[in-house]
């Protein structure tokens, strides 16, 4: 008898997806389609991977045993001092855009990430981290967008932000 099946409440599925994301079983790429409350294939595959790695039968269904181990794993990960929790500082809506001349902490973080992902690119200069979307920041954004075929606008939309996050996360993960 399953503790969870596809017809359960959306909030329960949201909770499962958030826990899977937090303990790195549901990647940000998968989650970009959403921590939606929909028991989609990405969620099912993440549950199956979790179950396999925990020595459970990989059914893709959250039964009581899976739930208890998932909840315990999530709690441990959140409170383990050696694993810092991610802090989401960017607004969580799909039409968010950073425009040239914007001044904000978010621009400061953007400048930092661009500096990190372009550090091995000799043709890119260091961007002074001012928190202002100035001309050097715009030049770095445009170079990044050209390299990733993301259009010609200097605006930093959600697609551009996510691509920058992805490259930054890969870089940071590989340096651990």
N, CA, C and O of each residue as an XYZ file, in Angstrom:
704
protein
N       0.843     -1.183      0.000
C       0.000      0.000      0.000
C       0.887      1.244      0.000
O       1.748      1.386      0.868
N       0.692      2.126     -0.940
C       1.515      3.334     -1.048
C       0.987      4.417     -0.120
O      -0.220      4.589      0.051
N       1.920      5.130      0.467
C       1.599      6.278      1.309
C       1.282      7.471      0.428
O       0.538      8.364      0.831
N       1.845      7.489     -0.780
C       1.652      8.582     -1.717
C       1.309      7.999     -3.079
O       1.918      7.019     -3.507
N       0.357      8.582     -3.749
C       0.197      8.299     -5.163
C      -0.135      9.605     -5.878
O      -0.299     10.643     -5.236
N      -0.229      9.557     -7.168
C      -0.328     10.757     -7.995
C      -1.533     11.624     -7.638
O      -1.523     12.818     -7.937
N      -2.539     11.083     -7.029
C      -3.742     11.851     -6.739
C      -3.704     12.605     -5.413
O      -4.677     13.278     -5.073
N      -2.598     12.511     -4.645
C      -2.532     13.225     -3.371
C      -2.469     14.732     -3.584
O      -2.329     15.220     -4.705
N      -2.578     15.449     -2.474
C      -2.644     16.904     -2.526
C      -1.377     17.544     -3.083
O      -0.266     17.043     -2.910
N      -1.589     18.664     -3.755
C      -0.497     19.415     -4.364
C       0.532     19.847     -3.319
O       1.730     19.817     -3.602
N       0.107     20.243     -2.135
C       1.043     20.698     -1.108
C       1.986     19.589     -0.664
O       3.153     19.848     -0.369
N       1.498     18.377     -0.614
C       2.338     17.244     -0.244
C       3.408     17.010     -1.311
O       4.568     16.751     -0.990
N       3.013     17.101     -2.568
C       3.962     16.919     -3.663
C       4.983     18.059     -3.656
O       6.173     17.833     -3.880
N       4.519     19.275     -3.401
C       5.440     20.412     -3.283
C       6.481     20.146     -2.201
O       7.667     20.410     -2.395
N       6.036     19.629     -1.073
C       6.945     19.336      0.028
C       7.975     18.281     -0.389
O       9.163     18.422     -0.099
N       7.526     17.248     -1.054
C       8.434     16.203     -1.540
C       9.453     16.801     -2.510
O      10.650     16.533     -2.402
N       8.973     17.617     -3.466
C       9.874     18.213     -4.454
C      10.894     19.139     -3.787
O      12.065     19.137     -4.165
N      10.469     19.920     -2.812
C      11.399     20.812     -2.124
C      12.467     20.015     -1.368
O      13.646     20.367     -1.382
N      12.036     18.943     -0.714
C      13.008     18.120      0.008
C      13.996     17.479     -0.966
O      15.199     17.463     -0.705
N      13.501     16.954     -2.079
C      14.380     16.347     -3.084
C      15.354     17.379     -3.646
O      16.532     17.083     -3.849
N      14.864     18.574     -3.893
C      15.731     19.640     -4.395
C      16.793     19.997     -3.361
O      17.969     20.130     -3.698
N      16.385     20.151     -2.116
C      17.307     20.557     -1.058
C      18.419     19.543     -0.816
O      19.536     19.924     -0.466
N      18.126     18.258     -1.000
C      19.162     17.240     -0.791
C      19.773     16.785     -2.112
O      20.434     15.749     -2.182
N      19.542     17.576     -3.156
C      20.200     17.432     -4.462
C      19.799     16.181     -5.241
O      20.603     15.638     -5.999
N      18.580     15.728     -5.060
C      18.078     14.638     -5.894
C      17.246     15.178     -7.043
O      17.091     14.514     -8.068
N      16.717     16.364     -6.879
C      15.966     17.028     -7.942
C      16.792     18.257     -8.279
O      16.876     19.192     -7.483
N      17.399     18.256     -9.455
C      18.330     19.334     -9.791
C      17.571     20.616    -10.076
O      16.361     20.611    -10.299
N      18.317     21.718    -10.063
C      17.711     23.003    -10.383
C      17.206     23.019    -11.805
O      16.227     23.708    -12.091
N      17.842     22.277    -12.722
C      17.321     22.195    -14.081
C      15.926     21.582    -14.053
O      15.004     22.089    -14.692
N      15.776     20.473    -13.299
C      14.458     19.851    -13.187
C      13.488     20.797    -12.487
O      12.329     20.919    -12.882
N      13.976     21.464    -11.446
C      13.113     22.335    -10.673
C      12.743     23.589    -11.434
O      11.770     24.254    -11.078
N      13.509     23.943    -12.500
C      13.152     25.127    -13.270
C      11.818     24.904    -13.969
O      11.092     25.856    -14.257
N      11.498     23.636    -14.241
C      10.176     23.338    -14.753
C       9.205     23.401    -13.592
O       7.988     23.429    -13.774
N       9.762     23.424    -12.413
C       8.998     23.786    -11.272
C       9.013     22.819    -10.128
O       8.928     21.602    -10.290
N       9.122     23.405     -8.970
C       8.637     22.753     -7.781
C       7.170     23.144     -7.877
O       6.732     24.159     -7.335
N       6.429     22.300     -8.589
C       5.099     22.667     -9.085
C       3.947     22.038     -8.323
O       2.810     22.502     -8.409
N       4.238     20.995     -7.587
C       3.143     20.265     -6.962
C       2.561     19.222     -7.901
O       1.549     18.598     -7.586
N       3.191     19.031     -9.043
C       2.754     18.014    -10.006
C       3.769     16.875     -9.946
O       4.974     17.100    -10.063
N       3.283     15.676     -9.766
C       4.167     14.515     -9.687
C       4.574     14.141    -11.103
O       4.003     13.240    -11.717
N       5.586     14.862    -11.611
C       6.036     14.718    -12.988
C       7.141     13.664    -13.094
O       7.589     13.137    -12.076
N       7.583     13.354    -14.309
C       8.645     12.347    -14.477
C       9.934     12.702    -13.737
O      10.595     11.811    -13.205
N      10.305     13.984    -13.693
C      11.538     14.372    -12.981
C      11.423     14.023    -11.502
O      12.386     13.548    -10.899
N      10.258     14.252    -10.917
C      10.042     13.932     -9.507
C      10.091     12.422     -9.303
O      10.722     11.937     -8.365
N       9.429     11.689    -10.176
C       9.406     10.226    -10.065
C      10.826      9.651    -10.172
O      11.202      8.778     -9.390
N      11.606     10.138    -11.134
C      12.979      9.650    -11.302
C      13.846     10.018    -10.098
O      14.701      9.234     -9.687
N      13.629     11.206     -9.533
C      14.390     11.609     -8.346
C      14.053     10.701     -7.166
O      14.942     10.307     -6.411
N      12.774     10.370     -7.004
C      12.355      9.450     -5.930
C      12.997      8.083     -6.146
O      13.491      7.474     -5.197
N      12.994      7.598     -7.386
C      13.569      6.279     -7.659
C      15.075      6.278     -7.368
O      15.589      5.322     -6.787
N      15.774      7.324     -7.762
C      17.212      7.411     -7.478
C      17.462      7.435     -5.977
O      18.357      6.757     -5.474
N      16.657      8.227     -5.267
C      16.767      8.303     -3.810
C      16.541      6.918     -3.203
O      17.309      6.475     -2.348
N      15.484      6.240     -3.649
C      15.173      4.921     -3.110
C      16.325      3.931     -3.363
O      16.704      3.174     -2.469
N      16.869      3.942     -4.573
C      17.991      3.035     -4.887
C      19.172      3.307     -3.956
O      19.755      2.385     -3.386
N      19.514      4.594     -3.813
C      20.680      4.953     -3.006
C      20.458      4.682     -1.516
O      21.426      4.539     -0.770
N      19.228      4.610     -1.082
C      18.913      4.320      0.319
C      18.651      2.838      0.546
O      18.298      2.431      1.652
N      18.823      2.029     -0.498
C      18.638      0.589     -0.370
C      17.185      0.158     -0.367
O      16.861     -0.941      0.084
N      16.304      1.017     -0.867
C      14.883      0.691     -0.949
C      14.544      0.209     -2.357
O      15.315      0.409     -3.296
N      13.409     -0.413     -2.489
C      12.946     -0.823     -3.808
C      12.572      0.436     -4.597
O      11.748      1.223     -4.132
N      13.165      0.642     -5.786
C      12.921      1.867     -6.549
C      11.584      1.860     -7.290
O      11.532      1.619     -8.496
N      10.513      2.126     -6.557
C       9.168      2.101     -7.128
C       8.752      3.446     -7.712
O       7.869      3.509     -8.567
N       9.385      4.515     -7.253
C       8.969      5.852     -7.686
C       7.775      6.363     -6.913
O       7.266      7.447     -7.194
N       7.325      5.586     -5.938
C       6.183      5.984     -5.110
C       6.698      6.246     -3.694
O       7.589      5.551     -3.204
N       6.131      7.240     -3.061
C       6.567      7.586     -1.710
C       5.684      6.849     -0.706
O       4.601      7.310     -0.348
N       6.177      5.690     -0.262
C       5.471      4.942      0.772
C       5.957      5.454      2.137
O       6.763      6.383      2.202
N       5.475      4.860      3.202
C       5.817      5.349      4.545
C       7.318      5.260      4.793
O       7.909      6.196      5.331
N       7.945      4.143      4.407
C       9.383      3.991      4.638
C      10.185      5.038      3.853
O      11.118      5.640      4.385
N       9.815      5.247      2.589
C      10.501      6.263      1.774
C      10.315      7.639      2.397
O      11.268      8.411      2.502
N       9.092      7.946      2.810
C       8.798      9.246      3.415
C       9.657      9.473      4.670
O      10.232     10.548      4.844
N       9.739      8.480      5.522
C      10.501      8.636      6.765
C      11.986      8.852      6.486
O      12.621      9.691      7.125
N      12.538      8.105      5.543
C      13.960      8.264      5.215
C      14.195      9.589      4.493
O      15.193     10.262      4.752
N      13.296      9.969      3.597
C      13.413     11.260      2.904
C      13.350     12.410      3.898
O      14.162     13.333      3.836
N      12.408     12.360      4.796
C      12.246     13.407      5.809
C      13.487     13.485      6.705
O      13.965     14.576      7.013
N      13.999     12.336      7.116
C      15.191     12.291      7.956
C      16.413     12.817      7.207
O      17.196     13.589      7.761
N      16.579     12.404      5.953
C      17.707     12.871      5.133
C      17.639     14.378      4.933
O      18.654     15.073      4.991
N      16.444     14.866      4.700
C      16.251     16.304      4.496
C      16.581     17.072      5.772
O      17.298     18.071      5.727
N      16.069     16.616      6.892
C      16.336     17.294      8.165
C      17.825     17.308      8.469
O      18.366     18.330      8.890
N      18.484     16.182      8.259
C      19.921     16.113      8.509
C      20.689     17.079      7.618
O      21.603     17.760      8.082
N      20.324     17.142      6.343
C      21.020     18.026      5.405
C      20.837     19.493      5.778
O      21.766     20.291      5.654
N      19.653     19.841      6.231
C      19.388     21.241      6.566
C      20.155     21.695      7.794
O      20.530     22.863      7.897
N      20.385     20.801      8.706
C      20.997     21.199      9.965
C      22.448     20.773     10.102
O      23.066     20.988     11.144
N      22.989     20.172      9.060
C      24.392     19.790      9.066
C      25.217     21.040      8.785
O      25.102     21.633      7.712
N      26.036     21.433      9.728
C      26.801     22.673      9.607
C      27.780     22.636      8.440
O      28.194     23.689      7.957
N      28.158     21.447      7.977
C      29.116     21.375      6.881
C      28.454     21.548      5.519
O      29.148     21.628      4.506
N      27.143     21.606      5.476
C      26.426     21.771      4.213
C      25.574     23.035      4.307
O      24.448     22.989      4.802
N      26.109     24.172      3.830
C      25.307     25.399      3.915
C      24.077     25.319      3.030
O      24.115     24.741      1.944
N      23.003     25.894      3.497
C      21.773     25.938      2.720
C      21.872     27.028      1.669
O      22.476     28.076      1.898
N      21.282     26.776      0.533
C      21.225     27.786     -0.517
C      20.256     28.888     -0.094
O      19.213     28.624      0.505
N      20.615     30.097     -0.411
C      19.748     31.238     -0.138
C      19.334     31.813     -1.477
O      20.182     32.182     -2.290
N      18.061     31.889     -1.703
C      17.547     32.394     -2.969
C      17.306     33.890     -2.833
O      16.358     34.319     -2.175
N      18.175     34.683     -3.465
C      18.031     36.131     -3.349
C      17.356     36.738     -4.565
O      16.957     37.902     -4.536
N      17.226     35.970     -5.622
C      16.602     36.492     -6.822
C      15.092     36.312     -6.735
O      14.612     35.291     -6.244
N      14.347     37.300     -7.211
C      12.881     37.171     -7.200
C      12.437     35.913     -7.936
O      13.051     35.507     -8.924
N      11.385     35.315     -7.452
C      10.938     34.032     -7.968
C       9.727     34.209     -8.892
O       8.699     33.562     -8.694
N       9.845     35.073     -9.888
C       8.781     35.166    -10.869
C       9.393     35.212    -12.263
O      10.503     35.710    -12.452
N       8.654     34.686    -13.234
C       9.207     34.392    -14.549
C       9.494     35.613    -15.411
O      10.245     35.505    -16.380
N       8.927     36.763    -15.095
C       9.175     37.931    -15.941
C      10.197     38.889    -15.327
O      10.272     40.050    -15.730
N      10.975     38.423    -14.368
C      11.988     39.248    -13.723
C      13.105     39.566    -14.709
O      13.570     38.683    -15.430
N      13.540     40.832    -14.742
C      14.603     41.271    -15.642
C      15.496     42.269    -14.911
O      15.012     43.146    -14.196
N      16.809     42.120    -15.101
C      17.764     43.117    -14.618
C      18.119     43.983    -15.822
O      18.585     43.479    -16.844
N      17.898     45.273    -15.694
C      18.120     46.205    -16.800
C      19.398     47.003    -16.608
O      19.819     47.231    -15.474
N      20.030     47.439    -17.716
C      21.176     48.331    -17.578
C      20.805     49.537    -16.707
O      19.676     50.028    -16.743
N      21.768     49.991    -15.939
C      21.635     51.105    -14.990
C      20.912     50.722    -13.700
O      20.730     51.562    -12.820
N      20.494     49.443    -13.582
C      19.898     48.991    -12.318
C      20.951     49.054    -11.228
O      22.138     48.842    -11.476
N      20.504     49.346    -10.033
C      21.420     49.348     -8.889
C      20.759     48.544     -7.785
O      19.694     48.904     -7.283
N      21.420     47.430     -7.411
C      20.793     46.524     -6.463
C      21.816     45.493     -6.002
O      22.832     45.281     -6.665
N      21.553     44.865     -4.889
C      22.395     43.778     -4.403
C      22.433     42.644     -5.418
O      23.453     41.968     -5.553
N      21.340     42.432     -6.128
C      21.278     41.367     -7.124
C      22.314     41.609     -8.223
O      22.919     40.661     -8.725
N      22.519     42.863     -8.595
C      23.523     43.184     -9.611
C      24.916     42.863     -9.073
O      25.767     42.368     -9.812
N      25.149     43.134     -7.816
C      26.435     42.807     -7.182
C      26.702     41.303     -7.295
O      27.806     40.892     -7.652
N      25.700     40.491     -6.994
C      25.849     39.029     -7.079
C      26.068     38.609     -8.530
O      26.895     37.741     -8.807
N      25.331     39.220     -9.455
C      25.507     38.941    -10.877
C      26.953     39.243    -11.290
O      27.575     38.446    -11.993
N      27.482     40.377    -10.861
C      28.863     40.747    -11.184
C      29.847     39.709    -10.636
O      30.801     39.325    -11.313
N      29.605     39.269     -9.424
C      30.479     38.239     -8.831
C      30.462     36.960     -9.669
O      31.514     36.409     -9.991
N      29.260     36.492    -10.021
C      29.158     35.247    -10.789
C      29.821     35.403    -12.157
O      30.527     34.500    -12.604
N      29.604     36.527    -12.819
C      30.243     36.753    -14.117
C      31.758     36.773    -13.982
O      32.463     36.220    -14.826
N      32.263     37.402    -12.932
C      33.718     37.395    -12.698
C      34.236     35.974    -12.527
O      35.278     35.623    -13.081
N      33.522     35.160    -11.772
C      33.970     33.788    -11.517
C      33.951     32.926    -12.777
O      34.893     32.174    -13.026
N      32.895     33.027    -13.565
C      32.787     32.139    -14.734
C      33.638     32.613    -15.902
O      33.849     31.856    -16.850
N      34.130     33.843    -15.858
C      34.984     34.325    -16.939
C      36.442     34.452    -16.504
O      37.257     35.004    -17.244
N      36.781     33.951    -15.319
C      38.133     34.120    -14.786
C      39.209     33.513    -15.684
O      40.336     34.008    -15.706
N      38.890     32.469    -16.411
C      39.878     31.835    -17.289
C      39.845     32.387    -18.710
O      40.575     31.912    -19.580
N      39.013     33.372    -18.940
C      38.871     33.977    -20.255
C      39.722     35.251    -20.290
O      39.318     36.289    -19.766
N      40.891     35.163    -20.906
C      41.834     36.276    -20.871
C      41.301     37.547    -21.503
O      41.763     38.638    -21.168
N      40.339     37.435    -22.412
C      39.838     38.626    -23.088
C      38.800     39.381    -22.259
O      38.421     40.500    -22.603
N      38.348     38.773    -21.181
C      37.370     39.443    -20.316
C      38.086     40.076    -19.143
O      38.868     39.424    -18.451
N      37.820     41.323    -18.929
C      38.414     41.989    -17.783
C      37.580     41.758    -16.537
O      36.424     41.338    -16.609
N      38.177     42.035    -15.413
C      37.478     41.933    -14.140
C      36.417     43.021    -14.067
O      36.685     44.172    -14.410
N      35.220     42.669    -13.626
C      34.140     43.638    -13.459
C      34.202     44.140    -12.027
O      34.142     43.350    -11.085
N      34.320     45.435    -11.863
C      34.290     45.989    -10.516
C      32.908     45.723     -9.925
O      31.887     46.024    -10.544
N      32.890     45.162     -8.737
C      31.628     44.773     -8.099
C      31.060     45.966     -7.336
O      31.387     46.213     -6.175
N      30.194     46.696     -8.042
C      29.623     47.930     -7.504
C      28.149     47.797     -7.157
O      27.612     48.609     -6.403
N      27.492     46.779     -7.702
C      26.046     46.668     -7.528
C      25.287     47.519     -8.533
O      24.066     47.645     -8.446
N      26.010     48.106     -9.492
C      25.393     48.933    -10.535
C      25.604     48.238    -11.876
O      26.725     47.866    -12.224
N      24.518     48.067    -12.622
C      24.619     47.444    -13.946
C      25.166     48.506    -14.896
O      24.422     49.184    -15.606
N      26.497     48.625    -14.884
C      27.196     49.641    -15.653
C      27.689     49.052    -16.976
O      27.371     47.909    -17.308
N      28.457     49.827    -17.722
C      28.928     49.403    -19.047
C      29.813     48.151    -18.979
O      29.617     47.243    -19.787
N      30.783     48.060    -18.046
C      31.568     46.812    -17.977
C      30.704     45.580    -17.687
O      30.952     44.502    -18.226
N      29.702     45.745    -16.843
C      28.792     44.631    -16.554
C      27.996     44.275    -17.800
O      27.828     43.101    -18.129
N      27.510     45.296    -18.486
C      26.762     45.062    -19.725
C      27.631     44.339    -20.755
O      27.161     43.421    -21.427
N      28.894     44.750    -20.881
C      29.797     44.088    -21.834
C      29.964     42.611    -21.477
O      29.948     41.755    -22.361
N      30.123     42.311    -20.203
C      30.274     40.913    -19.764
C      28.994     40.123    -20.022
O      29.045     38.971    -20.453
N      27.853     40.741    -19.757
C      26.563     40.074    -20.005
C      26.412     39.787    -21.498
O      26.019     38.687    -21.887
N      26.726     40.781    -22.333
C      26.570     40.598    -23.775
C      27.517     39.507    -24.304
O      27.132     38.714    -25.164
N      28.726     39.473    -23.800
C      29.664     38.437    -24.213
C      29.135     37.059    -23.803
O      29.193     36.111    -24.586
N      28.617     36.951    -22.571
C      28.044     35.701    -22.087
C      26.849     35.293    -22.952
O      26.726     34.131    -23.339
N      25.973     36.251    -23.252
C      24.786     35.947    -24.057
C      25.171     35.511    -25.473
O      24.568     34.585    -26.017
N      26.161     36.163    -26.070
C      26.606     35.748    -27.410
C      27.149     34.324    -27.372
O      26.824     33.508    -28.235
N      27.973     34.028    -26.377
C      28.573     32.703    -26.256
C      27.513     31.616    -26.077
O      27.702     30.476    -26.503
N      26.400     31.979    -25.443
C      25.339     31.000    -25.155
C      24.119     31.151    -26.053
O      23.079     30.541    -25.804
N      24.249     31.965    -27.099
C      23.163     32.178    -28.070
C      21.858     32.605    -27.386
O      20.790     32.044    -27.629
N      21.988     33.619    -26.521
C      20.834     34.073    -25.736
C      20.270     35.412    -26.200
O      19.542     36.065    -25.451
N      20.587     35.825    -27.401
C      20.012     37.051    -27.945
C      20.952     38.238    -27.843
O      22.100     38.116    -27.416
N      20.433     39.390    -28.249
C      21.265     40.591    -28.366
C      20.871     41.708    -27.415
O      21.480     42.777    -27.440
N      19.891     41.490    -26.599
C      19.466     42.510    -25.639
C      20.382     42.483    -24.418
O      20.780     41.409    -23.967
N      20.722     43.658    -23.878
C      21.550     43.669    -22.666
C      20.766     43.308    -21.398
O      21.352     43.160    -20.325
N      19.449     43.169    -21.523
C      18.628     42.815    -20.375
C      18.975     41.405    -19.899
O      19.216     40.512    -20.711
N      18.998     41.213    -18.589
C      19.266     39.895    -18.018
C      17.925     39.332    -17.552
O      17.425     39.654    -16.475
N      17.361     38.469    -18.420
C      16.076     37.860    -18.105
C      16.287     36.549    -17.351
O      17.421     36.176    -17.050
N      15.211     35.866    -17.052
C      15.283     34.631    -16.270
C      16.097     33.556    -16.997
O      16.854     32.824    -16.360
N      15.953     33.453    -18.310
C      16.715     32.465    -19.065
C      18.213     32.729    -18.939
O      18.999     31.807    -18.720
N      18.601     33.995    -19.079
C      20.017     34.358    -18.950
C      20.509     34.101    -17.531
O      21.587     33.541    -17.335
N      19.714     34.514    -16.537
C      20.094     34.274    -15.141
C      20.296     32.790    -14.875
O      21.286     32.389    -14.262
N      19.359     31.981    -15.334
C      19.472     30.537    -15.097
C      20.716     29.950    -15.750
O      21.359     29.074    -15.172
N      21.065     30.417    -16.942
C      22.260     29.921    -17.617
C      23.512     30.343    -16.846
O      24.448     29.557    -16.698
N      23.526     31.589    -16.353
C      24.652     32.051    -15.533
C      24.744     31.218    -14.259
O      25.832     30.794    -13.869
N      23.597     30.981    -13.606
C      23.577     30.151    -12.395
C      24.148     28.774    -12.679
O      24.959     28.255    -11.912
N      23.710     28.177    -13.808
C      24.171     26.832    -14.151
C      25.686     26.797    -14.293
O      26.339     25.922    -13.725
N      26.250     27.734    -15.042
C      27.708     27.751    -15.229
C      28.424     28.004    -13.907
O      29.446     27.383    -13.613
N      27.875     28.924    -13.113
C      28.480     29.242    -11.826
C      28.442     28.019    -10.907
O      29.437     27.696    -10.258
N      27.296     27.344    -10.857
C      27.156     26.179     -9.994
C      28.112     25.062    -10.410
O      28.708     24.410     -9.552
N      28.264     24.837    -11.707
C      29.205     23.818    -12.186
C      30.618     24.188    -11.763
O      31.369     23.336    -11.288
N      30.981     25.445    -11.932
C      32.316     25.903    -11.552
C      32.557     25.727    -10.059
O      33.595     25.205     -9.653
N      31.604     26.159     -9.244
C      31.745     26.070     -7.791
C      31.769     24.611     -7.350
O      32.566     24.233     -6.492
N      30.908     23.799     -7.928
C      30.866     22.369     -7.570
C      32.167     21.668     -7.893
O      32.626     20.814     -7.134
N      32.768     22.029     -9.027
C      33.999     21.360     -9.438
C      35.202     21.807     -8.606
O      36.232     21.134     -8.608
N      35.087     22.927     -7.901
C      36.214     23.408     -7.091
C      36.148     22.904     -5.650
O      37.030     23.215     -4.849
N      35.117     22.129     -5.310
C      35.000     21.622     -3.939
C      35.842     20.407     -3.729
O      35.861     19.852     -2.631
